[in-house]
């Protein structure tokens, strides 16, 4: 008799505060940022180190010297002019603004970086920014224009310009969000525009926080997409009468991959306890059903590993120079390669989830694999085309996802007179993955429409409540062809609302 394998230890459980979803919650609209006594001590200490270095006439990047390739030139005699010039010349971003929740997280991450006490930023200045953040001030930040090398300079400069009353800000209203001049928003809050001295300006724009903030959002969405796909897989296996052995815990224990065990458990949650294979179904289903735990599980493991990198980035200091143990050290902690590679991996994982869902939809649409149900799930073959259009669109969505998640770190170009000769393109990648996430939800929703129609053609009873009841109501049976675009969007809402954000790490 063989011994039963033991479950592997879950990963990512020792620091729940470092989970990306908890990072998002820590930047919620009801959160307040405050400094503790230890924060104040660290920040005051690093400020003294900088002051002493300047008193000795020593060179400090961005304070006594110019920026980037102009470091060989002396800085302006006025620290205010130096700081204002920094954020002004970087105000070259373009494109659609980042969502307000991402912009809010961006500022929270910059404040978190500065409070570590490595940036020589005074507690008083930190509190000025934090007070505005606590009162809801949210810069409007264009998403395009950063190479993420010396941090996300351009978008962070636009955020700094908003604090200075020279840009735009988001305002929450009953009807939603509106963009208004930052000067007006500050005035409505009874706040004066922020004046940026050289060191504070550099500490704010020298950071990976924009690509990081968007990647944290992408991380949580891809985890939700993975769980939604597992939920649909379980429902689809049930409707097909597929062999449930593929989702047995023993298979996962034999391999020992944590994500696979988690995905299989999620799938089993949609199967009745005594569920068994239908005599009409093959012993082994196509891979899109049979290997779903392996595919979804691999995604969970890889996305969580990327999440750990993002969490460490969020808890550290991304700046240059940095004050450590009484020294001002010039280096490159603003380089966003950790974020870039994590973001690229999240995008590749997203594609796998979308691809799996599209393949399950294809399985439903073919009589060869759907149990001899009508092709394209039409109630009237020839007289109507059923889900043919939905499947074609889903295929297009997957193709677009593949275009969007091409690793941005492979698209680097040197710039800045050779100073930034190795750049990560982290924000470009994170922005593209965010667009791919939107496509991913449409692929999942297309499959959900197929799930509802397949159940209807089988005459399968629908539960009185729960997600499958809501899906059936949103996607009623086809009697004849009708436009289904709105129903795909409705299915997206049903599935998304049934897959809330969670900090659950893959666990056996």
LUMRO-971229 format. One line per 10 residues: for each residue x, y, z of C-alpha. Coordinates in Angstrom, 3 decimals. Example, Ala and Ser with C-alpha at 12.3 -4.5 7.8 and 13.67 -1.06 7.14 Angstrom:
<pts>
12.300/-4.500/7.800 ~ 13.670/-1.060/7.140
</pts>
This chain:
<pts>
0.000/0.000/0.000 ~ 1.454/3.354/-1.006 ~ 1.656/6.191/1.483 ~ -0.661/9.139/0.958 ~ 1.348/12.204/-0.089 ~ 1.290/15.118/2.312 ~ 0.128/18.558/1.284 ~ 2.891/21.071/0.597 ~ 3.185/24.062/2.862 ~ 1.209/27.093/1.658
3.322/30.029/0.594 ~ 2.806/33.702/1.279 ~ 1.028/33.219/4.588 ~ 3.686/34.530/6.957 ~ 3.148/38.196/6.023 ~ -0.534/38.740/5.184 ~ 0.016/42.502/5.303 ~ 2.323/42.115/2.280 ~ -0.335/40.539/0.062 ~ -1.172/42.820/-2.900
-4.869/42.849/-2.000 ~ -4.008/44.092/1.481 ~ -1.810/46.770/-0.092 ~ -4.881/47.916/-2.010 ~ -7.035/47.913/1.104 ~ -4.416/49.965/2.949 ~ -4.892/52.684/0.329 ~ -8.692/52.688/0.576 ~ -10.701/55.874/0.583 ~ -11.421/55.602/4.301
-7.773/55.047/5.238 ~ -5.685/57.673/6.995 ~ -1.905/57.886/6.733 ~ -0.087/58.921/9.899 ~ 3.489/58.973/11.144 ~ 4.495/57.075/14.244 ~ 7.306/58.112/16.599 ~ 9.753/55.697/14.964 ~ 8.913/57.102/11.523 ~ 9.600/60.625/12.736
12.905/59.576/14.278 ~ 14.093/57.913/11.088 ~ 13.031/60.797/8.855 ~ 14.582/63.456/11.075 ~ 17.782/61.439/11.269 ~ 18.153/61.171/7.499 ~ 17.364/64.876/7.099 ~ 20.179/65.716/9.533 ~ 22.613/63.548/7.578 ~ 21.765/65.421/4.369
22.058/68.816/6.064 ~ 25.459/67.894/7.463 ~ 26.691/66.708/4.084 ~ 25.549/69.928/2.437 ~ 27.180/71.983/5.230 ~ 30.482/70.299/4.402 ~ 30.091/71.359/0.774 ~ 29.819/67.794/-0.523 ~ 28.037/66.999/-3.785 ~ 24.523/65.566/-3.629
22.699/64.564/-6.769 ~ 19.711/66.754/-7.532 ~ 20.458/69.155/-4.674 ~ 23.878/70.591/-5.474 ~ 24.150/68.960/-8.912 ~ 21.862/68.792/-11.921 ~ 19.568/65.949/-12.904 ~ 20.291/62.934/-15.120 ~ 23.015/63.580/-17.719 ~ 23.335/67.130/-16.310
24.810/65.813/-13.063 ~ 28.186/67.315/-14.023 ~ 26.651/70.788/-13.804 ~ 25.905/72.729/-10.651 ~ 22.321/73.023/-9.493 ~ 20.334/76.222/-9.117 ~ 21.139/78.331/-6.057 ~ 17.450/78.164/-5.173 ~ 16.227/74.771/-3.962 ~ 12.662/75.833/-4.793
13.638/76.725/-8.349 ~ 15.511/73.426/-8.661 ~ 12.509/71.440/-7.436 ~ 10.005/73.372/-9.535 ~ 12.166/72.896/-12.610 ~ 12.384/69.160/-12.039 ~ 8.645/68.558/-11.976 ~ 8.046/71.112/-14.747 ~ 10.374/69.604/-17.341 ~ 9.044/66.107/-16.634
5.442/67.201/-17.207 ~ 5.447/65.601/-20.648 ~ 3.131/62.640/-20.089 ~ 0.285/61.901/-22.440 ~ -2.650/59.554/-22.876 ~ -5.664/58.558/-20.846 ~ -5.437/59.205/-17.111 ~ -4.804/56.398/-14.693 ~ -7.957/55.359/-12.820 ~ -8.435/57.375/-9.610
-7.974/54.312/-7.395 ~ -4.605/53.669/-9.040 ~ -3.571/57.312/-8.623 ~ -4.511/57.185/-4.959 ~ -2.371/54.082/-4.467 ~ 0.502/55.771/-6.330 ~ 0.642/58.611/-3.799 ~ 0.255/56.202/-0.878 ~ 3.231/54.190/-2.135 ~ 5.391/57.295/-2.524
4.550/58.377/1.011 ~ 5.326/54.864/2.247 ~ 8.715/54.981/0.542 ~ 9.582/58.360/2.043 ~ 8.548/57.392/5.580 ~ 11.231/54.680/5.650 ~ 13.746/57.362/6.531 ~ 16.088/56.869/3.577 ~ 14.974/59.872/1.501 ~ 15.957/62.788/3.785
12.422/64.162/3.625 ~ 11.237/66.006/6.733 ~ 8.213/64.756/8.692 ~ 6.590/68.160/8.248 ~ 6.657/67.993/4.467 ~ 5.462/64.375/4.548 ~ 2.497/65.408/6.681 ~ 1.590/68.157/4.192 ~ 1.182/65.575/1.429 ~ -0.435/62.988/3.689
-2.992/65.485/4.968 ~ -4.130/66.218/1.430 ~ -4.245/62.487/0.639 ~ -6.246/61.833/3.803 ~ -8.744/64.470/2.688 ~ -9.178/62.753/-0.670 ~ -6.939/64.855/-2.906 ~ -6.171/62.599/-5.877 ~ -3.954/63.797/-8.730 ~ -5.049/63.078/-12.283
-2.070/61.364/-13.922 ~ -1.570/60.595/-17.644 ~ -0.449/57.002/-18.054 ~ 1.962/57.200/-20.990 ~ 5.471/58.567/-21.210 ~ 7.598/56.696/-18.655 ~ 10.483/54.292/-19.262 ~ 10.454/53.432/-15.526 ~ 14.225/53.674/-15.221 ~ 14.763/56.641/-12.898
11.415/55.671/-11.506 ~ 8.193/56.650/-13.251 ~ 9.379/60.222/-13.638 ~ 6.727/61.651/-15.947 ~ 3.553/60.390/-14.262 ~ 4.926/61.141/-10.807 ~ 5.859/64.646/-11.982 ~ 2.257/65.162/-13.098 ~ 1.117/64.067/-9.630 ~ 3.564/66.551/-8.078
2.310/69.281/-10.405 ~ -1.239/68.602/-9.214 ~ -0.151/69.025/-5.583 ~ 1.458/72.298/-6.680 ~ -1.842/73.453/-8.185 ~ -0.537/73.274/-11.732 ~ -2.194/70.103/-12.987 ~ -5.504/68.311/-12.662 ~ -7.162/66.253/-9.939 ~ -9.984/63.773/-9.585
-13.101/64.787/-7.668 ~ -15.711/62.297/-6.454 ~ -19.309/63.301/-7.071 ~ -22.636/61.509/-6.805 ~ -22.594/60.711/-10.513 ~ -19.027/59.392/-10.411 ~ -15.634/60.945/-11.036 ~ -14.829/64.272/-12.635 ~ -11.504/65.859/-13.563 ~ -11.012/69.442/-12.427
-8.104/71.906/-12.249 ~ -5.956/70.988/-9.263 ~ -5.728/74.630/-8.195 ~ -9.511/74.746/-7.822 ~ -9.649/71.426/-5.950 ~ -6.975/72.606/-3.503 ~ -8.837/75.869/-2.978 ~ -12.047/73.995/-2.233 ~ -10.136/72.050/0.422 ~ -8.804/75.291/1.865
-5.250/74.105/1.118 ~ -2.318/76.023/-0.314 ~ -0.424/74.596/-3.297 ~ 2.597/72.526/-2.280 ~ 6.013/74.067/-2.846 ~ 8.527/71.478/-3.984 ~ 12.131/71.941/-2.926 ~ 14.772/69.952/-4.806 ~ 15.180/67.012/-2.394 ~ 11.451/66.547/-1.772
10.671/66.803/-5.486 ~ 13.322/64.233/-6.356 ~ 12.199/61.879/-3.579 ~ 8.657/62.018/-4.955 ~ 9.380/61.445/-8.649 ~ 12.292/59.024/-8.164 ~ 10.247/55.894/-7.599 ~ 8.593/52.862/-9.134 ~ 5.207/53.629/-7.616 ~ 3.127/54.129/-10.767
4.000/50.880/-12.505 ~ 3.860/49.229/-9.087 ~ 0.383/50.580/-8.293 ~ -1.024/49.452/-11.633 ~ 0.669/46.059/-11.304 ~ -0.822/45.552/-7.837 ~ -4.268/46.195/-9.312 ~ -3.508/43.840/-12.208 ~ -2.334/41.178/-9.787 ~ -5.593/41.165/-7.849
-7.648/41.114/-11.054 ~ -5.765/38.162/-12.544 ~ -6.220/36.244/-9.301 ~ -9.949/36.976/-9.537 ~ -9.990/35.865/-13.183 ~ -8.300/32.624/-12.193 ~ -10.894/31.952/-9.522 ~ -13.750/32.847/-11.872 ~ -12.396/30.429/-14.465 ~ -12.147/27.673/-11.848
-15.755/28.363/-10.848 ~ -16.934/28.131/-14.468 ~ -14.835/25.018/-15.041 ~ -16.608/23.302/-12.169 ~ -20.005/24.298/-13.528 ~ -19.071/23.189/-17.039 ~ -17.710/19.848/-15.840 ~ -20.994/19.300/-14.009 ~ -23.122/20.151/-17.053 ~ -21.022/17.946/-19.316
-20.979/15.050/-16.860 ~ -17.183/15.048/-17.053 ~ -15.045/12.629/-15.077 ~ -14.476/14.297/-11.681 ~ -11.304/12.276/-11.080 ~ -9.393/15.051/-12.863 ~ -10.142/17.323/-9.909 ~ -9.440/14.783/-7.144 ~ -7.202/16.046/-4.363 ~ -5.024/12.963/-4.692
-3.783/14.039/-8.116 ~ -2.619/17.352/-6.709 ~ -1.034/15.707/-3.678 ~ 0.888/13.363/-5.958 ~ 2.423/16.334/-7.738 ~ 2.788/18.675/-4.793 ~ 2.044/21.996/-6.482 ~ 0.173/24.340/-4.165 ~ -1.695/26.260/-6.847 ~ -2.954/23.072/-8.484
-4.401/21.873/-5.180 ~ -6.144/25.212/-4.713 ~ -7.567/25.315/-8.254 ~ -8.867/21.756/-7.986 ~ -10.556/22.589/-4.689 ~ -12.238/25.632/-6.239 ~ -13.493/23.460/-9.129 ~ -14.793/20.775/-6.742 ~ -16.806/23.403/-4.886 ~ -19.123/23.544/-7.936
-19.635/19.763/-8.068 ~ -22.213/17.858/-5.984 ~ -20.607/15.597/-3.381 ~ -21.739/12.382/-5.100 ~ -21.131/13.609/-8.640 ~ -19.873/10.962/-11.068 ~ -19.025/10.727/-14.753 ~ -21.897/10.449/-17.192 ~ -21.792/7.178/-19.188 ~ -21.916/9.262/-22.369
-18.712/11.133/-21.573 ~ -15.197/9.853/-22.291 ~ -12.938/8.608/-19.519 ~ -10.654/11.572/-20.206 ~ -11.915/14.973/-21.302 ~ -9.982/17.381/-23.554 ~ -7.244/19.265/-21.760 ~ -9.275/22.475/-21.374 ~ -11.389/20.590/-18.815 ~ -9.133/17.796/-17.581
-6.007/19.927/-17.124 ~ -7.755/23.012/-15.751 ~ -6.314/22.476/-12.233 ~ -2.815/22.295/-13.672 ~ -3.229/25.412/-15.826 ~ -5.088/27.550/-13.279 ~ -2.844/26.257/-10.518 ~ 0.330/27.212/-12.386 ~ -1.121/30.681/-12.854 ~ -1.871/30.967/-9.140
1.673/29.976/-8.199 ~ 3.322/32.307/-10.696 ~ 1.060/35.267/-9.948 ~ 1.587/34.832/-6.225 ~ 5.356/34.727/-6.734 ~ 5.077/37.969/-8.682 ~ 2.872/39.373/-5.939 ~ 5.587/38.712/-3.372 ~ 7.999/40.793/-5.467 ~ 5.451/43.596/-5.721
4.802/43.454/-1.985 ~ 8.492/43.782/-1.183 ~ 8.730/46.705/-3.581 ~ 5.790/48.368/-1.834 ~ 7.427/47.986/1.575 ~ 10.826/49.356/0.538 ~ 12.366/52.644/-0.506 ~ 12.736/53.395/-4.209 ~ 14.749/56.589/-4.433 ~ 18.181/58.017/-5.269
20.254/58.929/-3.402 ~ 19.347/57.109/-0.198 ~ 20.459/57.671/3.364 ~ 21.574/54.471/5.093 ~ 23.494/54.220/8.370 ~ 24.473/57.861/8.312 ~ 25.670/57.861/4.711 ~ 24.187/59.405/1.561 ~ 24.574/56.713/-1.074 ~ 24.192/57.352/-4.795
22.862/54.386/-6.738 ~ 19.812/53.193/-8.629 ~ 17.001/52.038/-6.330 ~ 14.529/53.782/-8.633 ~ 15.099/51.237/-11.420 ~ 11.830/49.350/-11.872 ~ 13.095/46.037/-13.248 ~ 11.552/44.063/-10.327 ~ 8.178/45.552/-11.190 ~ 8.690/45.101/-14.941
9.439/41.385/-14.753 ~ 6.644/40.776/-12.245 ~ 4.216/42.639/-14.486 ~ 5.329/40.731/-17.568 ~ 4.768/37.440/-15.753 ~ 1.296/38.508/-14.604 ~ 0.420/39.323/-18.217 ~ 1.622/35.957/-19.491 ~ -0.435/34.224/-16.802 ~ -3.500/36.239/-17.776
-3.162/34.979/-21.343 ~ -3.190/31.390/-20.110 ~ -6.430/31.930/-18.216 ~ -8.116/33.600/-21.193 ~ -6.866/30.892/-23.542 ~ -8.241/28.161/-21.277 ~ -11.655/29.849/-21.120 ~ -11.773/30.331/-24.889 ~ -10.984/26.638/-25.388 ~ -13.806/25.613/-23.058
-16.176/27.777/-25.094 ~ -14.938/26.061/-28.254 ~ -15.617/22.686/-26.608 ~ -19.221/23.749/-25.983 ~ -19.668/24.923/-29.575 ~ -18.634/21.659/-31.256 ~ -20.923/18.588/-31.323 ~ -17.782/16.457/-31.259 ~ -17.037/17.539/-27.687 ~ -20.341/18.912/-26.341
-22.210/15.607/-26.230 ~ -23.859/15.951/-29.661 ~ -25.685/19.111/-28.690 ~ -26.363/21.418/-31.647 ~ -23.306/23.150/-33.137 ~ -22.667/26.678/-31.884 ~ -25.284/25.960/-29.210 ~ -28.003/27.120/-31.574 ~ -31.574/25.932/-30.992 ~ -32.134/25.821/-34.773
-29.062/24.835/-36.817 ~ -29.133/26.624/-40.164 ~ -32.061/28.775/-39.196 ~ -30.001/30.473/-36.505 ~ -26.291/30.649/-35.643 ~ -26.403/30.604/-31.861 ~ -23.100/31.584/-30.249 ~ -21.027/31.682/-33.436 ~ -20.533/35.426/-33.138 ~ -19.714/35.220/-29.427
-17.060/32.587/-30.065 ~ -15.453/34.579/-32.873 ~ -15.294/37.656/-30.651 ~ -13.767/35.633/-27.815 ~ -11.087/34.400/-30.195 ~ -10.376/38.009/-31.148 ~ -10.135/38.991/-27.492 ~ -7.535/36.287/-26.837 ~ -5.521/37.429/-29.837 ~ -5.614/41.015/-28.564
-4.535/39.858/-25.107 ~ -1.519/38.153/-26.653 ~ -0.556/41.372/-28.391 ~ -0.916/43.360/-25.190 ~ 1.020/41.028/-22.881 ~ 4.111/40.750/-25.040 ~ 6.834/41.347/-22.410 ~ 7.390/45.082/-22.200 ~ 10.847/44.481/-20.719 ~ 11.854/43.216/-24.182
11.003/46.558/-25.782 ~ 13.567/48.740/-24.002 ~ 15.352/51.608/-25.737 ~ 18.216/53.657/-24.270 ~ 17.501/57.341/-23.687 ~ 18.548/60.443/-21.734 ~ 21.878/60.957/-23.532 ~ 22.941/57.448/-22.579 ~ 22.393/58.021/-18.859 ~ 19.355/55.742/-18.917
20.986/53.134/-21.145 ~ 19.152/50.155/-19.591 ~ 15.477/50.724/-18.959 ~ 12.670/48.345/-17.857 ~ 9.483/49.822/-19.403 ~ 7.550/48.673/-16.337 ~ 4.686/51.148/-16.625 ~ 4.208/50.492/-20.334 ~ 3.852/46.828/-19.457 ~ 1.516/47.417/-16.537
-0.717/49.650/-18.650 ~ -0.898/47.018/-21.375 ~ -1.714/44.276/-18.881 ~ -4.486/46.475/-17.459 ~ -6.041/46.648/-20.938 ~ -5.573/42.899/-21.308 ~ -7.409/42.365/-18.005 ~ -10.462/44.085/-19.506 ~ -10.264/41.717/-22.486 ~ -9.814/38.785/-20.124
-13.074/39.505/-18.358 ~ -14.814/39.563/-21.748 ~ -13.400/36.133/-22.615 ~ -14.566/34.742/-19.267 ~ -17.967/36.366/-19.812 ~ -18.229/34.844/-23.298 ~ -17.663/31.431/-21.764 ~ -20.284/32.207/-19.126 ~ -22.834/32.968/-21.866 ~ -21.971/29.585/-23.363
-22.408/27.931/-19.967 ~ -25.874/29.435/-19.598 ~ -26.958/28.474/-23.126 ~ -25.609/24.937/-22.809 ~ -27.582/24.435/-19.589 ~ -30.688/25.789/-21.326 ~ -30.336/23.443/-24.319 ~ -29.943/20.498/-21.949 ~ -33.054/21.612/-20.071 ~ -30.954/21.502/-16.928
-32.729/22.897/-13.850 ~ -31.304/26.183/-12.634 ~ -30.785/26.745/-8.896 ~ -33.286/29.076/-7.267 ~ -30.579/31.497/-6.221 ~ -26.834/32.049/-6.421 ~ -24.504/32.857/-9.270 ~ -25.957/30.333/-11.743 ~ -29.465/31.698/-11.177 ~ -28.228/35.235/-11.804
-26.344/34.101/-14.895 ~ -29.436/32.356/-16.293 ~ -31.488/35.506/-15.729 ~ -28.855/37.667/-17.468 ~ -28.539/35.227/-20.400 ~ -31.962/33.747/-21.185 ~ -32.226/30.813/-23.625 ~ -31.956/31.603/-27.322 ~ -35.151/31.069/-29.277 ~ -33.706/32.813/-32.319
-30.628/34.881/-33.056 ~ -30.301/38.175/-31.211 ~ -27.416/40.573/-30.516 ~ -25.475/39.190/-27.549 ~ -22.975/41.957/-26.845 ~ -25.009/43.325/-23.951 ~ -25.479/39.836/-22.524 ~ -21.732/39.229/-22.569 ~ -21.308/42.415/-20.550 ~ -24.102/41.366/-18.211
-22.458/37.979/-17.731 ~ -19.187/39.755/-16.968 ~ -20.928/41.677/-14.199 ~ -22.488/38.527/-12.730 ~ -19.243/36.558/-12.710 ~ -17.143/39.485/-11.510 ~ -19.512/40.264/-8.643 ~ -19.439/36.590/-7.659 ~ -15.628/36.637/-7.520 ~ -14.756/39.266/-4.897
-11.163/40.360/-4.312 ~ -9.463/38.092/-1.840 ~ -6.127/37.919/-0.076 ~ -6.312/34.121/-0.147 ~ -2.967/32.739/-1.209 ~ -2.844/29.326/-2.873 ~ -3.331/26.843/-0.073 ~ -3.826/23.131/-0.001
</pts>
